[in-house]
Amino acid sequence: MQTNLLGLDLDGLGHWLALQGEKPFRAKQLAPWLHQRGVTDFDAMTDMAKSLRALLAQHACVQALPVRSRQDSADGTIKWLFDVGNGDAVEAVFIPEDDRATLCISSQAGCAVGCRFCSTGHQGFSRNLSTAEIVAQLWYVEHQLRRERGVSERIISNVVFMGMGEPLQNYDAVLPALRLMLSDHGYGLSRRRVTVSTSGVVPCMQRLASDCPVALAVSLHAPDDALRDTLVPLNRKYPLAELMVACRQYVKHAPRDFVTFEYCMLDQVNDTPEHARALVQLMQRGAGRGLYAKFNLIPFNPFADSGLRASSREAVLAFARVLTAAGLVTTVRKTRGDDIDAACGQLAGEVNDRTGITQRLARRDGAVRLSK
């Protein structure tokens, strides 16, 4: 069986080469061909010995994910549906901005966290993606767009793990993917420009702070444990006090001196001025005291059987005013790709749910969550 080299970070590639009887340092020659140039034909890797190229052709491959569909938005957003086998599919979204170009990628087919406002969690969990399947989303989009635009320089400047799934519940596959994205021999992205979004898997937040600290976004969605227990069931295992301590510890190692808190705005559930004032208290006198954070208020995109409604624009702005008046940096999320269902809460894939029926799913808690 051939090894898909997209699933190996630099250390993993060196180890694999050593097992083949090659010098591990060859990984530094091979990785740029794979990730920076997007070359899949080993014979084209002309600075490597013919014997090594023959070995690679026999024992390795560069296997992209099959594309089921692509949709292009009027605002420049592009959404791909990638087939990951056995009826499962995941989506990635490319979001161009004036000063950056971001790719939102998935880490799981489905999600086991079960957030109340999330269609993916409502339908269930299928499986973790492999490192190769995670990296393949970036590899494909980067080199496909270069070919289409006739350029050789890098297009994607930012990557966010905000697609389907809880990244930190697939830690062993996400970690080498992150390392490859950051490596100068891989994609060469800045730690500040790679963001992992989590619902609050505290032990893995602690591991990430030590292993590979990148920018961190935390799905908060409530100012107290009682409400968050109902919206984000993971809170029952890792309540706000533990989560805030983990955030404070993470910032000590992070490339940014703040954590981003994501807050999905739900009509009369978590969006009143009283909720906003409780959030201020959490950050000023509660478990979050001393933690520098930025808040992103995210529009909710309703789905069947959620029993939830989106907050009005007036409610969102009133909520934001309370936070801003208290000195909390706050952004109201700008949606992108509405016309191709690539906006917050609309990014969808197909997973086989626990009944074996293929379902259309929306992402964990907001697909494209980027704003200027």
C-alpha positions in Angstrom: 0.0 0.0 0.0 1.3 3.4 -1.0 1.8 6.1 1.7 0.0 9.4 1.1 2.8 11.9 1.7 0.2 14.7 2.4 -0.3 13.1 5.8 3.3 13.5 7.0 4.8 16.6 8.6 8.5 17.2 8.2 9.5 14.9 11.1 7.1 12.2 9.9 8.4 12.5 6.3 12.0 12.1 7.6 11.0 9.1 9.6 9.2 7.5 6.7 12.3 8.1 4.4 14.5 6.5 7.1 12.3 3.4 7.1 12.9 3.2 3.3 16.6 3.3 3.8 17.0 7.0 2.8 18.6 9.9 4.7 16.0 11.7 6.8 17.3 15.1 5.6 15.8 14.4 2.2 12.5 15.4 3.8 13.6 19.0 3.5 14.1 18.5 -0.2 10.9 16.6 -0.8 8.4 18.7 1.3 8.7 21.9 -0.8 8.0 19.9 -4.0 4.8 18.6 -2.4 3.4 21.6 -0.6 5.0 24.7 -2.0 5.0 23.6 -5.7 2.1 21.1 -5.6 4.0 18.6 -7.7 2.6 15.1 -7.8 4.9 13.5 -10.4 8.0 12.3 -8.6 10.0 12.2 -11.8 9.6 16.0 -12.0 11.5 16.5 -8.7 14.7 17.0 -10.5 17.0 17.8 -7.6 16.6 14.4 -6.1 18.4 11.2 -7.1 16.7 9.0 -9.6 16.9 6.1 -7.2 14.9 8.1 -4.6 12.4 9.2 -7.2 11.9 5.5 -8.2 11.4 4.5 -4.6 8.8 7.3 -4.1 6.9 6.2 -7.2 6.8 2.7 -5.9 5.9 3.3 -2.3 4.3 6.8 -2.0 1.7 9.0 -3.6 0.2 12.5 -3.3 -3.5 11.8 -3.0 -5.9 14.7 -3.1 -9.5 14.4 -2.1 -12.1 13.9 -4.8 -14.2 17.0 -5.4 -18.0 16.4 -5.4 -18.9 20.0 -6.2 -17.7 23.6 -6.3 -19.8 26.8 -5.8 -18.6 30.3 -6.5 -20.2 33.3 -4.8 -20.8 36.7 -6.3 -18.6 38.1 -3.5 -15.6 35.9 -4.4 -16.2 33.2 -1.8 -15.7 29.7 -3.1 -17.0 26.5 -1.5 -15.8 23.0 -2.2 -17.4 19.7 -1.2 -14.8 17.0 -0.8 -15.5 13.3 -0.8 -13.9 11.5 2.1 -15.4 8.1 1.4 -18.2 5.8 2.8 -20.9 8.4 2.0 -19.1 11.2 4.0 -18.1 14.5 2.7 -16.7 17.7 4.2 -16.5 21.3 2.9 -13.9 24.0 2.8 -14.5 27.6 2.0 -12.1 30.2 0.5 -12.8 33.8 1.6 -10.8 36.5 -0.1 -10.4 39.9 1.6 -8.5 43.1 0.7 -5.6 42.2 3.1 -5.8 38.4 3.3 -7.2 35.3 1.8 -8.5 32.7 4.3 -9.3 29.0 3.9 -11.8 27.5 6.4 -11.2 23.8 6.7 -12.9 20.8 8.4 -11.3 18.4 10.8 -14.1 15.8 11.2 -17.1 14.4 9.3 -19.8 15.4 11.6 -19.3 16.4 15.3 -19.9 14.8 18.7 -20.1 17.9 20.8 -23.8 18.4 20.2 -24.2 22.1 20.5 -27.9 23.1 20.5 -27.5 25.7 17.8 -25.5 23.4 15.5 -27.0 21.3 12.8 -23.8 19.1 12.5 -23.9 18.3 16.2 -27.7 17.7 16.0 -27.2 15.0 13.3 -24.2 13.3 15.0 -20.6 12.2 14.4 -19.3 10.0 11.6 -15.5 10.0 12.0 -12.3 11.9 12.4 -10.4 13.0 9.3 -6.8 11.9 8.9 -3.9 14.3 8.7 -3.8 13.7 5.0 -7.5 14.6 4.6 -7.1 17.8 6.6 -4.0 18.9 4.7 -5.4 17.9 1.3 -8.1 20.6 1.7 -5.4 23.3 1.8 -3.2 21.6 -0.7 -5.9 21.3 -3.3 -7.4 24.8 -2.9 -4.0 26.5 -2.9 -2.7 24.9 -6.0 -6.0 24.9 -7.9 -6.4 28.6 -7.5 -2.8 29.2 -8.5 -3.4 27.3 -11.7 -6.6 29.1 -12.4 -5.1 32.5 -11.8 -1.8 31.8 -13.5 0.4 32.7 -10.6 3.2 31.0 -8.7 3.1 32.9 -5.4 1.1 31.8 -2.4 -2.6 32.7 -2.4 -3.8 31.5 1.0 -2.5 33.6 3.8 -4.7 32.4 6.7 -6.2 29.0 7.7 -9.0 28.6 10.2 -10.1 25.3 11.7 -13.7 26.4 11.7 -15.3 23.9 9.4 -17.1 20.7 10.4 -16.0 19.1 13.6 -14.3 19.9 16.9 -10.5 20.1 16.0 -9.3 19.3 19.5 -11.3 16.0 19.6 -9.1 15.0 16.6 -5.9 16.2 18.2 -3.5 13.5 16.9 -4.4 14.3 13.3 -4.7 18.1 13.7 -1.3 18.5 15.4 0.9 17.3 12.5 -1.4 19.2 10.0 -0.7 22.4 12.0 3.0 21.8 12.1 3.1 21.3 8.3 1.2 24.5 7.8 3.7 26.4 9.9 6.8 24.7 8.5 9.1 26.8 6.3 9.4 23.6 4.2 5.6 23.3 4.0 3.2 26.2 3.7 5.2 28.7 5.8 2.2 30.3 7.5 2.5 32.5 10.5 1.3 31.2 13.9 -0.8 34.3 14.1 -2.5 33.4 10.8 -3.5 29.8 11.7 -6.5 29.6 14.1 -8.0 26.6 15.9 -11.6 27.0 17.0 -12.7 24.9 20.0 -15.8 24.4 22.1 -13.5 24.1 25.1 -11.7 20.8 25.3 -9.6 21.9 28.2 -6.9 19.1 28.3 -6.2 19.5 24.6 -6.0 23.3 24.9 -3.3 22.7 27.4 -1.5 20.3 25.1 -1.8 22.6 22.1 -0.3 25.5 24.2 2.8 23.3 24.7 3.0 21.4 21.4 2.1 24.0 18.8 0.5 27.3 20.0 -1.4 29.0 17.2 -4.2 31.6 17.4 -7.1 30.3 19.5 -10.9 30.9 19.1 -13.2 29.6 21.8 -16.9 29.0 21.1 -18.4 30.6 24.2 -22.1 31.5 23.5 -23.2 32.0 27.1 -22.1 34.1 30.1 -22.7 31.5 32.8 -22.6 27.8 33.3 -26.4 27.2 33.6 -27.0 28.6 30.1 -23.8 27.2 28.6 -24.7 23.7 29.8 -27.8 23.8 27.7 -26.1 25.3 24.6 -22.7 23.6 24.7 -23.0 20.3 26.5 -19.2 20.0 26.8 -19.5 22.7 29.4 -20.8 20.1 31.9 -17.4 18.5 31.7 -15.3 21.6 31.4 -17.2 24.5 33.1 -16.4 28.1 32.5 -14.1 28.5 35.5 -11.8 25.7 34.1 -12.2 27.0 30.5 -11.1 30.5 31.5 -8.1 29.2 33.4 -7.1 27.2 30.3 -7.5 30.3 28.2 -5.3 32.4 30.5 -2.6 29.7 30.4 -2.9 29.4 26.6 -2.3 33.1 26.1 1.1 32.8 27.8 2.3 30.6 24.9 0.1 32.0 22.1 1.3 34.1 19.2 -1.4 36.7 20.1 -1.9 38.2 23.5 -5.6 37.5 23.4 -8.2 34.8 22.9 -11.1 35.3 20.5 -14.5 34.3 22.0 -17.2 33.4 19.5 -20.8 34.1 20.5 -23.7 32.9 18.4 -26.6 35.3 18.8 -29.9 33.5 19.6 -33.1 35.4 20.0 -34.2 35.7 23.6 -31.8 32.9 24.6 -28.5 34.6 25.1 -28.9 38.0 23.4 -30.5 40.3 26.0 -28.7 43.3 27.7 -28.8 41.2 30.9 -26.8 38.5 29.2 -24.3 41.1 27.9 -23.9 42.5 31.4 -23.4 39.0 32.8 -20.7 38.5 30.1 -19.0 41.7 31.2 -19.1 40.5 34.8 -17.5 37.2 33.8 -14.6 39.0 32.2 -14.2 41.6 34.9 -15.0 39.9 38.2 -15.5 36.2 37.4 -13.5 33.4 36.0 -12.3 35.5 33.1 -10.8 38.3 35.2 -7.4 39.3 33.9 -7.9 37.6 30.5 -7.6 39.8 27.4 -10.2 38.7 24.9 -11.9 39.8 21.7 -15.6 39.0 21.1 -17.1 38.0 17.7 -20.9 38.2 17.7 -22.1 35.7 15.1 -25.4 35.7 13.3 -27.4 32.4 13.7 -28.6 30.7 10.6 -31.6 28.6 11.6 -32.0 25.0 10.7 -34.9 22.6 11.0 -35.8 21.3 14.5 -33.4 23.7 16.2 -36.2 25.5 17.9 -34.1 28.7 17.8 -34.3 32.0 16.0 -31.7 34.5 15.0 -31.4 37.7 17.0 -32.6 40.8 15.4 -30.0 43.3 14.1 -31.1 45.7 16.8 -30.6 43.2 19.6 -27.1 42.3 18.3 -26.1 46.0 18.1 -27.5 46.6 21.6 -25.6 43.6 23.0 -22.4 44.9 21.3 -22.8 48.4 22.8 -22.9 46.9 26.3 -19.7 45.0 25.7 -17.9 47.9 24.0 -19.0 50.4 26.8 -17.3 48.0 29.3 -14.0 48.1 27.3 -14.4 44.7 25.6 -13.3 44.6 22.0 -16.3 43.5 20.0 -17.0 42.7 16.4 -20.3 41.9 14.7 -19.5 39.2 12.3 -19.7 40.0 8.6 -21.2 37.1 6.6 -19.8 36.0 3.3 -21.1 33.6 0.6 -24.8 33.7 1.5 -25.7 32.9 -2.1 -23.8 29.6 -2.0 -24.7 28.6 1.6 -21.2 29.4 2.8 -22.1 31.9 5.5 -22.2 31.4 9.2 -23.9 28.1 10.1 -24.4 27.2 6.4 -21.3 25.3 5.6 -22.5 21.8 5.0 -21.2 18.3 4.3 -22.8 14.9 4.2 -22.2 12.4 7.0 -23.8 9.1 7.8 -25.6 9.6 11.0 -26.2 7.0 13.6 -29.2 5.5 11.8 -27.1 5.1 8.6 -29.1 7.7 6.7 -27.1 10.3 4.8 -28.0 13.8 6.0 -27.2 17.3 4.8 -25.5 19.0 7.7 -24.6 22.5 8.6 -21.2 23.1 10.3 -20.4 23.1 14.0 -21.2 26.7 15.0 -20.5 28.9 12.0 -18.7 28.3 8.8 -17.3 31.6 7.5 -16.7 33.7 10.6 -14.4 36.3 9.4 -14.8 40.1 9.5 -12.7 43.1 8.7 
